[in-house]
Amino acid sequence: MLIDGRETTALPADDRGLAYGDGLFETMRLTDGVVPLLELHIERLTEGCRRLALTPPPADLLVAEIDRVRAGQCDAVVKVMLTRGSGGRGYAPPAEASERRIVSCHSLPSWPAANYTDGVGVWLCATRLGRNPALAGLKHLARLEQVLASLETAPPGCAEGLMCDVDGALVEGIRSNLFVVRDGVLTTPSLTDCGVAGVMRRCVLETAATAGLPASEARLSLDDLQAADEVFLTSSVFGIWPVARLVEPDLAWPVGPRTRQLMTTLADRGLRGGPA
């Protein structure tokens, strides 16, 4: 772990990321010793900094620190956190904040191969996402809604929970983005009010556009899941997981041709859509 370029795990207790969740983070998959989506992660971090009035770290500095923590690793997870740095008590940040970088490398989770070949089960989380357009799309540090959802007891055979907003609209998974396919058209929930604009979500939308697969962002409901021909989840860490079933209500989908097409296309681009 590097904190501002130094090998240490000592974080000052007055860090605003710790006190208020005042900052951003990126979670990146390292595959065969490289981060395939690094450019998109840096772009999202830079855009998040603009929206939160943070100063983004120079891209070359970030890349150098990622290279340091990943040294000797082939398949792993790299995490970058950027906080507004140290500050006194109170929500108002200091007049001259000094952002703090935290870069670390972690073991890649192990998933069953069946998650990719047969699909996963999902459930509807009881925890709802609050609507706040000012933070919508950002991967900010204040993730208590996801923490509470992760504390829910997952039904047997379920690998991920689906989260709705306070009005019942589908938004995303706890740690993933959601896509549905109906009549050959790919749709993912719009993120104008809440949710995280995932890097793999963006990659899938761009890939669909170049592959001639119609794709859009729209408000989705449980009725849209019931009408879907295919459902899948995306994450920059696990790639694409087809969704085979939803519990309560009981719904099921095949691992369809559009899902497999996207998985194959991403794999051809060096974006591994299956287990390491």
Buried (B, 14 or more C-beta within 10 A) or exposed (E): BBBBEEEEEEBEEEBBBBBBBBBBBBBBBBBEEEBBBBEBBBBBBBBBBEBBEBEBBEBEEBBEBBBEBBEEBEBBBBBBBBBBBBBEEEEEBEEEBEBBBBBBBBEBEEBEEEBBEEBBBBBBBEBBBEBEEEBBBBBBBBBEBBEBBBEBEBEEEBBBBBBBBEEEBBBBBBBBBBBBBBEEBBBBBBBEBBBBBBBBBBBBBEBBEEEEBEBEBEBBBBEBBEEBBBBBBBBBBBBBBBBBBBBEEEBEBEBBEBBBBBBEBBBEEEBBBBBB
